[in-house]
Structures are given as C-alpha cells and as structure tokens.
C-alpha cells in the first residue's frame, strides 16, 4: 500500500518523502487555479479597455473620407455644423504611446463648414496659435476684492456668524473657503492682516475629530496639521467642540482653540492667487481660465471644440477646485470632464496633467467621465462614468497666461 513515509527500518523514525519543485508548483496551481484565472482575465480586460478607449479618442475621424458629409450637432440655441475628416497618416504607435498623446491627436483634422459660404476653416493636429505670457510672483492677483497675502488671497468678513454659515458666505465668493494656516509665516501674516480691526477671534477652516492635532483636517480635504499647528495649551479639546478658531488679540494672539460650531464670530475667506489674463477671463481660478459651453457633444467632440479655444476639457486636481466649478453652474444636471477611467481607481486626464485627485463615486463599466452639477443636491461634484458616445454640456480649461489669437 502506498505510504507517505519510508518504513524500511522499523528502528528509524518516519522520514517524509521529498517533493520536487515541479510537484510543488503543480500543487499550487491545482489548489489556486480559480484565483489565477480570475487575475489573468481581469488584467486582460483592463489592458483591452485602455487600448480601445485610447484608440477611440486618438482616432475620432476614422472611416471618414475627404468627401464625407458634415456631421450635425444640435444645441438649444443653434445648429452647429461640423465636418470631420481624416488624414492619410498611418498609426504605428502602440496603445501605451497613444495614451500619452490623446489630447494632441484627438483632433487630427477638424474642419468647420459655413452655411453661407463654400469655404472651410480647417484645424489640424496643432491647436490655434497661443500667445504666452510669463508670470512673475509680483503679477499674481486676487478675484472678488480679496487681498493678496503670502501668495494667497484673503478677505475679512466682519459679521458674526456660526461656522457653517460663515462657510456658505465664503463659498459665494467664487468657491472660497475659510482660511487655512500651513506655516509660521501664514500665522504671523494673519495677525497682521486683522490688526486694528477690534476682533478677538476668527473662524478658521480647520476641523478636529479628536484631542490630538493630528486628528485635525483643513476643510474641503485640504490637508492636515501634521506639518504645522499652533494650538493653545489644552487644545484641541473636542469637549469644547470640533470647529477651530484663531485668536487675534492678547497674550495668546496667533494661537488656536476649538469651540462648538454654532458659536458666532467673524471670519476670513480664502482663495488661491491667480493671474489677470489679457483677454479678461470671466471664470478665473488658480491661474486657469474656465470656459463654459452648453452645447451637447460627446467627449471626443467636446475635446476637439476645446482645442480650438486653446484649451482642453477640464481637468480637476482638488476638492477646492470642484467647489469653484460648482459656482459656475446654476442648473441640476451633469457635465463632461476631460477624464478617462478604465477602472475605478485609475484616472487619465486628456490634458496630460497628473491624476493627483480622484472623485469617482460610481463606475459603470464605461470609460468617459461626467460630473454632477446640482447645487444643494446629494452627490454634487461627484464623478461617474458614461459611454463615450453619450452627449452632454462641458467645461474647457486653459492656462490663464495663454490667450488664443
């Protein structure tokens, strides 16, 4: 009878038979073949999704000839007639190289026909000419009557408000937040900023969840106090409340305490510094210009449209930026943004900027990303995927230092 032990010597102890490396691998595969198969299939699906999505954007004019009929898009105000043609250029790059050049190749040739003329205005792979201005720190400016302090913008509001109401008032200034202090330099600057105003306390943008400074987070996911804090002795202490205030007078000036959020006090709102462009951008935020268009286009068509404006479909890099974008819209709905999402935790921006922020809440096994713009509604500012053939309104974004000519 087969045994796992060699019992040839009754006086010796049982010795296990040796298992070869090949047998160990065979046993491992046999015991875990389902997990290995699922992993291989998942990897294949992800690679195929990235390949097809990038090809979809890189070749929007595929299968069109030189004499193709104009493709019509409709809006609520007017009919936009466009002609999309293609080049004879052969595509030799791989899917991964397409991924890094989506924004530039997404509009290989885009021509616009006029209903009153037979002539056409043609846009090739190169976007329209861009005039660039170099920004010096002294050229930074502020919007909405804010004051430039340490390369950020502050506005003192001398109105005693509960902390939630103070935050709403700040939001009305182009998505501003309650102020943040990230360094000793900022701390001293705030004391000087309100000097002579007969103010003792200010609401800040800091919230604490426990009795340690490390538990305190600057509002709107804007970082923690891990690198800098200046709490007074005995603080933070959430027995008093979760909302943090700034002391502006007396021996404790510049130190922080916490209080119930329903207490009323003055406050300072904050916006990032920007630059005043030559062409007078209406929606100017953190050195970028945002261009709202209420045309109903697909993501590839919208990206082409934005490129004509020396811009790209909007990329978003912080919760504060989402907060600002919400101030541009006053309807309940959704807009296209310039992201591809082959997976829940993978975002690629069409303008090539780093994916350092992800607000994707719903992933529906499709690639193009939309964002809700529903003031006061649940899930406002959240992202979700749609099929890239679906249309919607959209927002373009370009550097404020660039102007189209």
Order of alpha helices (4+ residues) and beta strands (2+ residues): alpha-alpha-beta-beta-alpha-alpha-beta-beta-beta-beta-beta-beta-alpha-beta-alpha-beta-beta-beta-beta-beta-beta-beta-beta-alpha-beta-alpha-beta-beta-beta-beta-beta-beta-beta
